[in-house]
Amino acid sequence: MNGDWLLRGRDGRLSVYLLSDDAVLCRAERASGGPWSAPRRIGGEQKLRASVAVGQGGDGYGHLVAWRPTVSGESGLVHSVHFRSHLAALDWAPIGHPDKKGDLTGPPALAVDAEGRVHVFVRNKGGGVSMVAQKEKGGWTPWRDLKGRDVEGELAAVTGESGRVEVYAAVPGGILYWRQQEAGAQPVLEEAMEAPVRPDTLYALATSPDATTLFYTDDSGDLCVWRPGAKPVTLLPSAGPGPVSAVRCELDGHDCTLLAQRSASGRVAFAAYPTEQESAGAWWTESGPGLPADAAVSLAVDEDDRVVAATLSPSTARLLLTRRKDEPVLALEAWREV
């Protein structure tokens, strides 16, 4: 799952999305803070292939994009929207292929702009990045080639506080960065930054009116932070091999960025620091039980402005959850299975 798979809907309820065999399943709170529903298939009976992107707009609607098999040896991308976590999502609708036809080319990523339009990004057969976006009055634009080359692993798409969409991609020895110059415009390649980046470790977060922040792991295993236009900085050693999840929240009256990652020990590690003030330093604190190697972690803020962390393992389908206590600093409730 590429993106934040733990979401708070416009009704305040939390929901999670998980890939299971050839389908995406959803579980949701029956009431805010209450019991959870059983897993339910998203988007009808269409069979899917591995790699699903999840995102959310300011309206609280959840969007999903996935690959589906078409004819023998070929695949195409499909999109579904989930208006309410306790209601059925729309059936999967085809949105095409970055090269018109062919097999899957890479994991998709998506972001939703201020007008609620979905932007889908995926590697094309040339190794660059292509995109397709919803039109303002319905339908989809033609596929556009954003250029680039030798793109590796998952892309990181994000919507800035300005409402404009941005996307990051790892390439050998560096990171590429595209950004919309204005709402509705095609993102343009603005910067290519040299960095020893590990593919599949990118995570982007909107951190101020003028900037988004990219988190990634370098070849030495350090978790690094980069805001385009500046130099990357090393924040702290990575807790584990996978990507981090991040969310902005208020801790003791301060705007902070909270990170979570499955650690090398198998537990969830948390670190927090004042947003965009990496010089303040950060350190990991582990929490919860040991998790399978395929377990992922995602963060959200509930309708009471409490941080919520969830872990999910595709091999076991176990969903574990914790919330921040109403106490100073980052005190968490006991993890519980739902």
C-alpha positions in Angstrom: 0.0 0.0 0.0 1.6 3.3 -1.1 0.3 6.2 1.0 -1.5 6.6 4.3 -3.8 3.6 4.6 -5.1 4.8 8.0 -7.6 7.6 7.3 -10.1 9.7 9.2 -13.2 10.3 7.2 -15.3 13.4 7.1 -17.6 11.7 9.6 -14.7 11.4 12.1 -14.5 7.7 11.9 -11.2 5.9 11.2 -10.8 3.4 8.5 -8.0 1.2 7.2 -7.3 -0.4 3.8 -5.4 -3.6 3.2 -4.4 -5.6 0.2 -5.6 -9.2 0.4 -4.9 -11.6 -2.4 -6.6 -10.0 -5.5 -8.7 -7.4 -3.6 -8.5 -4.3 -1.4 -10.4 -4.7 1.9 -11.6 -1.9 4.2 -12.3 -1.9 7.9 -13.9 1.1 9.7 -15.0 2.2 13.1 -18.7 1.7 13.6 -18.6 4.9 15.7 -15.8 7.2 16.5 -13.6 5.5 19.0 -15.9 2.5 19.0 -15.8 -1.1 17.7 -14.6 -1.9 14.2 -16.4 -3.5 11.3 -15.4 -6.8 9.7 -13.3 -6.5 6.5 -15.3 -5.5 3.4 -14.2 -5.7 -0.2 -13.7 -2.4 -2.0 -14.8 -1.5 -5.5 -16.8 -4.6 -6.5 -15.6 -7.9 -7.8 -12.8 -6.7 -10.1 -9.6 -8.7 -9.5 -6.5 -6.6 -8.7 -2.8 -7.1 -8.9 -0.2 -6.2 -6.2 0.5 -2.5 -5.6 -2.3 -0.1 -4.5 -2.1 3.6 -3.9 -4.3 5.3 -1.2 -4.9 9.0 -0.7 -7.4 11.5 0.7 -8.6 15.0 -0.2 -9.5 17.9 2.0 -13.2 16.8 1.7 -12.4 13.6 3.6 -13.1 11.3 0.6 -10.7 8.3 0.3 -9.3 7.5 -3.2 -7.6 4.3 -4.3 -5.7 3.4 -7.5 -4.6 -0.2 -8.4 -3.4 -2.3 -11.2 -5.8 -4.9 -12.7 -5.2 -7.6 -15.2 -6.7 -6.9 -18.6 -5.8 -9.2 -21.5 -3.1 -11.9 -21.3 0.3 -10.3 -20.3 -1.2 -6.8 -19.9 -2.6 -4.6 -17.1 -4.3 -1.3 -16.6 -4.9 1.1 -13.7 -8.3 1.5 -12.1 -9.7 4.1 -9.6 -12.3 4.0 -6.8 -13.5 6.6 -4.4 -14.9 6.0 -0.9 -17.2 8.8 0.2 -18.0 7.4 3.7 -16.1 4.7 5.5 -19.3 2.8 6.5 -20.7 2.9 3.0 -19.7 0.9 -0.1 -17.0 2.5 -2.3 -17.7 3.1 -6.0 -16.8 0.3 -8.4 -13.3 0.3 -9.9 -13.2 2.4 -13.0 -10.5 2.1 -15.6 -8.1 5.1 -16.1 -5.7 3.5 -18.6 -2.0 2.8 -18.9 0.9 5.3 -19.0 2.1 3.7 -22.2 -1.4 3.1 -23.7 -1.0 -0.6 -23.2 1.4 -3.2 -21.6 2.0 -4.9 -18.3 2.3 -3.0 -15.0 5.2 -0.7 -14.9 5.6 0.2 -11.3 3.7 1.0 -8.1 1.2 4.0 -8.5 1.0 7.0 -6.2 -1.7 9.5 -5.9 -2.5 13.0 -4.4 -5.7 15.0 -4.3 -5.5 18.7 -5.0 -7.5 21.5 -3.2 -10.3 21.2 -5.7 -10.7 17.4 -5.0 -9.1 16.3 -8.2 -7.1 13.1 -8.1 -3.6 13.1 -9.6 -2.1 9.6 -10.3 1.6 9.1 -10.9 3.4 5.9 -12.0 6.7 4.9 -13.6 6.4 4.4 -17.4 8.2 1.8 -19.6 10.9 4.4 -20.3 11.8 4.7 -16.6 10.4 8.2 -16.2 7.2 9.3 -14.5 3.8 9.7 -16.2 0.6 11.1 -14.7 -3.2 11.3 -15.3 -5.6 13.6 -13.5 -9.3 14.1 -13.0 -10.8 16.9 -15.0 -12.7 19.7 -13.2 -16.0 18.7 -14.8 -15.5 15.0 -14.8 -13.5 12.4 -16.7 -9.7 12.2 -16.9 -7.0 14.0 -18.8 -4.8 12.2 -21.3 -1.7 10.6 -19.9 1.2 13.0 -19.7 4.9 12.1 -19.6 6.7 14.1 -16.9 10.1 12.9 -18.0 12.8 11.7 -15.7 14.8 8.4 -16.1 15.8 5.4 -14.1 13.1 5.8 -11.5 13.1 3.1 -8.8 10.6 1.9 -6.3 7.5 3.7 -4.9 6.9 7.4 -5.7 5.9 9.8 -2.9 3.0 12.1 -3.9 1.8 14.8 -1.7 -0.5 17.9 -1.7 1.1 21.0 -0.1 -0.8 23.4 2.1 -1.1 25.6 -1.1 -3.3 22.9 -2.5 -0.8 22.2 -5.3 0.4 18.6 -6.0 4.0 17.5 -5.7 5.8 14.2 -6.4 9.2 12.7 -5.5 11.0 9.8 -7.1 14.2 7.9 -6.2 16.8 7.3 -8.9 20.3 5.9 -8.7 22.2 8.4 -6.6 19.5 10.9 -6.3 15.9 12.2 -5.9 13.7 13.9 -8.6 11.1 16.5 -7.6 8.1 17.7 -9.6 5.7 20.5 -8.5 2.6 22.2 -9.9 3.3 25.9 -10.6 -0.4 26.7 -10.3 -3.6 24.8 -9.5 -4.6 22.4 -12.3 -1.3 22.7 -14.1 1.0 19.8 -15.1 3.7 19.3 -12.5 7.2 20.2 -13.8 10.5 18.8 -12.9 12.0 21.5 -10.6 14.9 19.8 -9.0 17.2 16.8 -9.1 19.1 16.4 -5.9 22.1 14.1 -5.5 21.7 11.7 -2.6 22.5 8.1 -1.8 18.8 7.1 -1.4 17.4 3.7 -0.8 14.4 3.0 -3.1 11.0 2.3 -1.4 11.8 4.5 1.6 10.3 7.8 0.5 7.5 9.5 2.5 6.4 13.2 1.9 4.5 15.4 4.2 3.1 19.0 4.0 4.9 20.9 6.7 4.4 24.6 6.1 2.5 26.9 3.6 5.6 27.0 1.4 7.2 23.6 1.7 6.7 19.9 1.8 9.2 17.7 3.6 10.6 14.4 2.2 11.8 11.6 4.5 14.1 8.9 3.1 16.7 6.4 4.2 20.2 6.8 2.7 22.7 4.0 1.9 24.2 4.2 5.4 20.9 3.5 7.0 20.3 7.1 8.3 16.9 8.7 8.1 17.3 11.9 6.1 15.1 15.0 5.6 14.9 17.1 2.5 13.0 20.2 1.5 13.5 21.3 -2.1 15.6 24.4 -2.4 17.7 23.4 0.6 20.3 20.7 1.4 19.2 17.4 3.0 20.0 16.8 6.6 20.4 13.6 8.6 17.8 13.4 11.4 18.7 10.1 13.1 19.5 6.5 12.3 16.6 4.7 10.8 14.8 2.4 13.2 14.2 -0.3 10.5 14.4 -1.1 6.8 11.1 0.2 5.5 9.6 3.7 5.0 8.5 5.9 7.9 4.9 7.2 8.4 4.6 10.8 9.5 1.9 13.1 10.8 1.8 16.6 12.1 0.2 17.0 15.6 0.3 19.2 18.6 2.4 18.0 21.5 2.5 20.1 24.6 1.3 23.1 22.7 3.9 22.8 19.9 3.5 22.0 16.2 5.4 18.7 15.9 6.1 16.1 13.3 5.7 12.5 14.6 7.4 9.6 12.9 6.7 5.9 13.2 8.5 3.0 11.7 8.7 -0.8 12.3 12.0 -1.2 14.0 14.7 -3.8 13.5 13.5 -5.5 16.7 10.0 -5.8 15.2 8.3 -3.3 17.5 7.0 0.1 16.5 9.4 3.0 17.0 8.2 6.6 17.5 10.2 9.9 17.2 9.0 13.5 17.4 10.5 16.9 16.9 9.3 20.5 16.2 8.1 20.7 12.7 10.8 21.8 10.2 13.3 22.1 13.1 15.4 19.1 12.6 18.3 20.7 14.5 16.3 20.2 17.7 17.1 16.5 17.3 14.9 13.4 17.6 15.3 9.9 19.1 13.3 6.6 18.8 11.1 5.1 21.6 9.8 1.6 20.9 6.3 0.5 21.8 4.0 -2.4 21.5 4.5 -6.1 20.7 6.9 -7.6 18.2 5.4 -7.7 14.7 5.9 -9.8 11.6 8.5 -8.7 9.0 5.8 -7.6 6.6 3.9 -5.4 9.1 3.5 -1.7 8.2 2.6 1.2 10.4 0.4 4.3 9.6 -0.5 7.4 11.6 -3.5 9.7 11.8 -5.1 12.2 14.0 -8.7 11.5 15.2 -11.6 13.9 15.6 -10.5 14.6 19.2 -7.0 15.6 17.8 -5.4 12.6 19.4 -2.7 10.8 17.5 -3.6 7.2 16.4 -1.2 4.6 15.3 -2.1 1.4 13.5 -0.1 -1.6 12.4 -1.2 -4.2 9.8 0.4 -7.4 8.6 -0.7 -8.7 5.2 0.4 -12.2 6.2 -1.8 -12.3 9.4 -4.4 -9.5 8.7 -4.0 -8.5 12.3 -4.9 -4.9 12.9 -3.4 -3.4 16.1 -4.2 0.1 17.3 -3.1 2.6 19.9 -4.1 6.2 20.7 -2.3 9.0 22.6 -3.4 9.4 26.2 -4.7 12.7 27.5 -1.3 13.2 29.2 1.8 15.4 28.6 4.3 14.4 25.9 3.6 11.3 23.9 2.0 8.8 26.3 0.2 6.0 24.4 -2.6 3.6 25.4 -1.9 -0.1 25.4 -2.0 -1.6 21.9 -5.1 -3.6 21.2 -6.2 -5.8 18.4 -9.4 -4.7 16.6 
